[in-house]
Amino acid sequence: MKLFRLALHWQIFIALVLAILVGVTLDPTTTLFGVSLNSVFNFVGTLFLNALKMLIVPLIMSSIIVGMMEIQPDTLGRLGSKTLIYYAASSLVAILIGLLVVNAFQPGLVDGEPARDMIGLSADTEDVIERVEGKGSGDLAEVFIRMIPPNIVSAAAQGKMLGLIFFSLLFGFFISRVKGQPGDTLKNFWNGLLDVMMQMTEWVMLFAPIGVFALVAKVLLASGLDAFKPLAVFFFTVLIALTIHLLLVMPAVLKFIARVSPAAHFRAMMPALLTAFSTSSSSATLPITIDCVENRAGVSNRVSGFTLPLGATVNMDGTALYECVAAMFIAQAYGLSLDLTTQFTIVLIALLTSIGVAGIPSASLVAITIILAAIGLPVEAIGLILVVDRVLDMCRTAVNVFSDSVAAVTIARLEGEETRLIVGSRQSSVGS
Ligand code: ASP
């Protein structure tokens, strides 16, 4: 199906640029035929987000189950341990980059003094605190408890990804042990379902330019540029750290371990990156990530079906880095002494909570309050960063999704796969 001659990622990119122009130039009260522009953007953006979310449960289940059916039991441990080691290592590297950059720029200090009073708490602080109330340090154990869902139907209905992933991993594994016709029937069913879900994903992706435009224009229209000024140093500290991870560390892994061209991989992942940026949700982007990694980066379903759904919740490099920079910034702004023990606590909790936070917008905020409580700061200190959180969420989510894709390609290579980049082959059906 061809909408325009232009490749899909270019269409999305142009939509993004237009959205930025519209978002920063128009007044938030602008109306169109008597309807506020903001509500039009909200309506269109929500339609697109809903369409993506609608795909998630059947796509994740079929993708993991088909992946698991093809994994021999003796290789499962190897694939699993490679994946988990990779995820932990890349998140740790991201956090350490954040730690270095935040120590270098010290965004929480102005002329050597804690900047708390100069920044001021944001107006929605109370709201956020209400939302995260009761989600104190006990949450860390919750993360692991959520992995085993007592009721798979309610886990699916509530979008509890970790539970769904755990069930699907087991289900796929045991299908591979069912012999004869029942085994073949099950395998054919899940293969067929996956095929349908992938085609539906490609169809939804055709609407990505419109969805991206609406989502990004809405955010920028609401926040405006002025709100960013007092937090400019913090904002750029996060951006610089994310950029180092995205443009130096990840390409190095692609080049030296996965042995694929970083530029070609970026091109292959562009639709997923831009969707992650505009939705601020790794989970909502997951269908597009899977499509790009399999159909444009040439990774087998065996590897991508296992690594990507898991990565969307467990592997969040951008989030881990952000948690560390944000907690350090708040601690600096409150004049807390940042000795080695405090910094170590921040790094450790950032690593653990980044595994557990959901792939949804603003999920990091809960994790940051856990860190604040652990280093002895009041939870309302989170109010210092709320104004810029939404835009930084867009950036860190793109890094989260990119890191998942790099993990898939790297693990495929370590598993002996030839991950030919095939950008443009099946993509022709999408929009080039
Ligand atoms: N929005 C991020 C994601 O979905 C999570 C976060 O850092 O808030 O990946």
Residues whose N, C-alpha, C, O or C-beta is under 5 A from the ligand:
A	BS01	LIG	S280 S281 S282 S283 T319 A358 G359 I360 P361 S362 A363 S364 D393 T397 N400
